[in-house]
Amino acid sequence: MKKVLVTYITHSGTTRDVAEAIAEEISKTGFEAQVFELAEVKSTNDFDAVVIGAPMIIGWHRSALNYLKTHKAELASKPVALFLTAMSLTESPSPEMQGVDLHIDQKLITPPQKPGRFSFKESFTTLKHYLAPVLKAAPTNLKALAFFGGRLDMYRLKWYDALFVMLVVGAKPGEKRNWPDIRAWGASLPALLKLEEK
């Protein structure tokens, strides 16, 4: 049976919950999915595919980006999927991503206040702004990338992260996870990662 590593970074448990739901759906399709916090992952050698998730606060979590950069060669040998949890995503054109399936929870998207023009705050929540550093760090075998709503609890953030989220991004505390959408993406991953048993 092929094995999928679903690994994550979390501040308050939000991204862990998403990772666990994704792993459950992968398991239902007949593949083995194991869930670990990213800091616990020593090697991906025993896995046939890797899924990595982390929250957006001031960009995608720095530890996730660093992991992609330092393990780029190792990850290039197997299919990889990434998921990002966020509280705000301004409607904007998708960047060119050859061979990568991009999934966005449509409930997360909000149109810009002025059509065709982004405000200062909105410019921090466009696809281009969010994805540029992620795509630069991503391994060559990236197959799928997803944006999901998260959950924001200001009391669980470091003061400077909370300040950025409130003043720059303008995100409001609350729950935005869309479980049917998250689970549907998880169920679709074996096909997206081309893991079909032969």
ChimeraX attribute file (.defattr): number of C-alpha atoms within 10 A of each C-alpha:
attribute: neighborCount
match mode: 1-to-1
recipient: residues
	/A:1	8
	/A:2	15
	/A:3	18
	/A:4	27
	/A:5	21
	/A:6	25
	/A:7	25
	/A:8	28
	/A:9	22
	/A:10	17
	/A:11	15
	/A:12	15
	/A:13	12
	/A:14	20
	/A:15	27
	/A:16	22
	/A:17	14
	/A:18	26
	/A:19	28
	/A:20	20
	/A:21	21
	/A:22	24
	/A:23	25
	/A:24	19
	/A:25	21
	/A:26	25
	/A:27	18
	/A:28	12
	/A:29	15
	/A:30	14
	/A:31	19
	/A:32	17
	/A:33	22
	/A:34	18
	/A:35	20
	/A:36	16
	/A:37	16
	/A:38	18
	/A:39	12
	/A:40	9
	/A:41	12
	/A:42	7
	/A:43	10
	/A:44	15
	/A:45	11
	/A:46	10
	/A:47	16
	/A:48	18
	/A:49	24
	/A:50	21
	/A:51	25
	/A:52	23
	/A:53	27
	/A:54	27
	/A:55	27
	/A:56	19
	/A:57	18
	/A:58	16
	/A:59	18
	/A:60	20
	/A:61	18
	/A:62	17
	/A:63	13
	/A:64	21
	/A:65	18
	/A:66	12
	/A:67	16
	/A:68	20
	/A:69	16
	/A:70	11
	/A:71	15
	/A:72	16
	/A:73	13
	/A:74	13
	/A:75	23
	/A:76	14
	/A:77	14
	/A:78	19
	/A:79	22
	/A:80	26
	/A:81	24
	/A:82	22
	/A:83	25
	/A:84	25
	/A:85	24
	/A:86	25
	/A:87	25
	/A:88	24
	/A:89	27
	/A:90	19
	/A:91	19
	/A:92	19
	/A:93	9
	/A:94	11
	/A:95	13
	/A:96	8
	/A:97	13
	/A:98	8
	/A:99	11
	/A:100	15
	/A:101	14
	/A:102	16
	/A:103	14
	/A:104	19
	/A:105	16
	/A:106	14
	/A:107	14
	/A:108	20
	/A:109	19
	/A:110	14
	/A:111	13
	/A:112	17
	/A:113	11
	/A:114	8
	/A:115	8
	/A:116	9
	/A:117	11
	/A:118	18
	/A:119	10
	/A:120	10
	/A:121	15
	/A:122	22
	/A:123	19
	/A:124	20
	/A:125	27
	/A:126	20
	/A:127	18
	/A:128	16
	/A:129	14
	/A:130	20
	/A:131	18
	/A:132	12
	/A:133	14
	/A:134	21
	/A:135	17
	/A:136	12
	/A:137	18
	/A:138	20
	/A:139	22
	/A:140	17
	/A:141	18
	/A:142	23
	/A:143	21
	/A:144	21
	/A:145	23
	/A:146	17
	/A:147	24
	/A:148	27
	/A:149	28
	/A:150	23
	/A:151	19
	/A:152	22
	/A:153	15
	/A:154	17
	/A:155	10
	/A:156	11
	/A:157	15
	/A:158	10
	/A:159	11
	/A:160	10
	/A:161	13
	/A:162	20
	/A:163	14
	/A:164	14
	/A:165	23
	/A:166	14
	/A:167	10
	/A:168	16
	/A:169	21
	/A:170	16
	/A:171	18
	/A:172	14
	/A:173	15
	/A:174	12
	/A:175	13
	/A:176	17
	/A:177	22
	/A:178	16
	/A:179	14
	/A:180	10
	/A:181	17
	/A:182	22
	/A:183	19
	/A:184	14
	/A:185	23
	/A:186	24
	/A:187	20
	/A:188	14
	/A:189	23
	/A:190	22
	/A:191	10
	/A:192	18
	/A:193	22
	/A:194	11
	/A:195	16
	/A:196	12
	/A:197	9
	/A:198	3
